[in-house]
Structures are given as structure tokens and as C-alpha cells.
């Protein structure tokens, strides 16, 4: 089972398309070829928000975490495709699968500096971005140890399916 440790309540794909079925918290739902965001808006609007326009964003508005799996239908009329979530770090495996981890953005310890050049963390080096003087140039790189036993919050499986966890929305209304 995918970990929700370190997950945030939203995910954003820079591009997303194709035909996918949805598995939510272990129950599979046939979309019958409907767009994923459209299906989420029409069937899970009490717990999830979804937005799309060539890209796709999903937000957990519920008070509990949700595990989502998108299963490709491999419809030649609607080829599946996506760009990896930009808020995640990645580890690429020799098997061809990819694990993504919560973004570890640069945090500047000096209040006269600002984070810039945010990056998808590099597991090999721990690089997460840079800090520079506010409004200035120069600066320094920021590294964090993401550990040798990471807990993925997004996984691209070898069969093309995508699994991710969305943390609960902790905002009080």
C-alpha cells in the first residue's frame, strides 16, 4: 500500500490525458471513457476537487487521507499521457517504474534570503533548490537528506497505472 506519510492534500500534473479508470480507497470505478477530472467532479465532489484543461489537478477536501489509483484503459482513440507531478521528487528504478516523493523545497535560514530555482529534489545529492539575497543575485544551494528508505506518495507502476495519496485537508471552515 502506498504511504501517506509526507503527502500533501493536492497533486498537479502539468499535462494529463487519455482514458483511465479510477480506484479510490481500494474500490474501482469504471469511468466508461469519461475524462478523469470530469468523473471526479461528478462522483466524488464531496471529498475531492478536480480541475483540468490539458493539465489536471486533484485536491482532497475531506478530513481523511485518500489513496487513488488511475488505471489506463489503453484506448487507441484516447492515448494515455501525463507529465510527472511537479510537486514531487522522483526516484527512477531500473525496472522502469518511478516513485515520487513530497517536494522538499529549499528553506532559507537567513531572513534576508529568498528561495528561488526550486527543483525536484535529487535523491542522489539531496539538492532541493537555491537561496539568494532578496532581490539580488548569487546565493547558495540547499540540500536535504531524503533518506535511503523513502516512502513514496506517488508511484508510476510498470503497467502504466498511477497510484498516489492525498493528505486530509486540515483547514477549518
HELIX and SHEET records of a PDB file:
HELIX    1   1 UNK A   36  UNK A   43  1                                   8    
SHEET    1   A 3 UNK A  10  UNK A  13  0                                        
SHEET    2   A 3 UNK A  56  UNK A  60 -1                                        
SHEET    3   A 3 UNK A  48  UNK A  52 -1                                        
SHEET    1   B 2 UNK A  16  UNK A  17  0                                        
SHEET    2   B 2 UNK A  81  UNK A  82 -1                                        
SHEET    1   C 7 UNK A  27  UNK A  29  0                                        
SHEET    2   C 7 UNK A  20  UNK A  24 -1                                        
SHEET    3   C 7 UNK A  66  UNK A  72 -1                                        
SHEET    4   C 7 UNK A 162  UNK A 166 -1                                        
SHEET    5   C 7 UNK A 154  UNK A 156 -1                                        
SHEET    6   C 7 UNK A  98  UNK A 102 -1                                        
SHEET    7   C 7 UNK A  88  UNK A  92 -1                                        
SHEET    1   D 3 UNK A 113  UNK A 116  0                                        
SHEET    2   D 3 UNK A 127  UNK A 133 -1                                        
SHEET    3   D 3 UNK A 140  UNK A 143 -1                                        
END                                                                             
